[in-house]
Amino acid sequence: MSARPEDTAAAAKPPDRPDTPCVAVCSTTFDEVCRGCGRTVAEVAHWVSMDAAQKEIVWQRILAQGYPRRNT
């Protein structure tokens, strides 16, 4: 039994996420990683030009590392 096309497309679709992981707590004072969102300086600079797959890779990494850090 093979997968239906709609099942494959749904499985490949990344989860709904905000447009950016930015939480307006921008700080890269002591290293190359923002203390608010967990992205590197380069990732922040190139975010708008990244495609969805590239952004998803960043999202997965920062979420695994406990980012973005939102005030709760």
C-alpha positions as MATLAB code, in Angstrom:
seq = 'MSARPEDTAAAAKPPDRPDTPCVAVCSTTFDEVCRGCGRTVAEVAHWVSMDAAQKEIVWQRILAQGYPRRNT';
ca = [
       0.000    0.000    0.000;
       1.566    3.295   -1.070;
       1.151    6.720    0.483;
      -1.431    9.017   -1.022;
      -0.063   12.254   -2.546;
      -1.948   14.396   -0.040;
      -0.401   12.424    2.852;
       3.087   12.938    1.439;
       2.514   16.665    0.923;
       1.168   17.086    4.450;
       4.133   15.224    5.919;
       6.597   17.387    3.969;
       4.958   20.693    4.957;
       6.839   22.389    7.792;
       4.866   23.314   10.908;
       3.264   26.725   11.154;
       5.778   29.112   12.653;
       6.022   32.875   13.139;
       7.696   34.769   10.294;
      10.829   35.076   12.415;
      12.129   33.672   15.684;
      13.024   37.232   16.792;
      11.703   38.120   20.247;
      13.067   41.698   20.269;
      15.740   40.795   22.817;
      18.663   41.240   20.471;
      22.094   40.726   21.945;
      25.240   39.353   20.380;
      27.555   41.302   22.662;
      29.683   38.403   23.899;
      29.438   35.912   21.056;
      27.983   35.326   17.593;
      24.636   33.975   18.857;
      21.677   36.169   19.753;
      20.629   35.625   23.359;
      16.973   36.194   22.458;
      16.349   34.033   19.403;
      19.430   31.789   19.238;
      20.321   32.610   15.645;
      23.839   33.446   14.588;
      24.668   36.925   13.353;
      24.807   35.534    9.791;
      21.413   33.825   10.148;
      19.838   37.055   11.376;
      21.414   39.016    8.513;
      20.315   36.541    5.836;
      16.918   35.508    7.274;
      14.874   37.438    4.706;
      16.708   35.795    1.807;
      16.530   32.231    3.175;
      14.056   29.816    1.656;
      11.571   27.870    3.787;
      13.792   24.779    4.028;
      16.778   26.805    5.251;
      14.619   28.582    7.820;
      13.208   25.264    9.032;
      16.733   23.952    9.662;
      17.459   27.013   11.798;
      14.100   26.690   13.596;
      14.762   23.050   14.467;
      18.218   23.849   15.866;
      17.161   26.834   17.949;
      14.100   25.066   19.354;
      16.285   22.090   20.352;
      18.606   24.540   22.120;
      15.771   26.160   24.083;
      15.266   29.250   21.950;
      13.589   31.559   21.228;
      13.529   32.858   24.795;
      10.339   34.761   25.305;
       9.379   36.678   28.416;
       6.538   34.797   30.111;
];
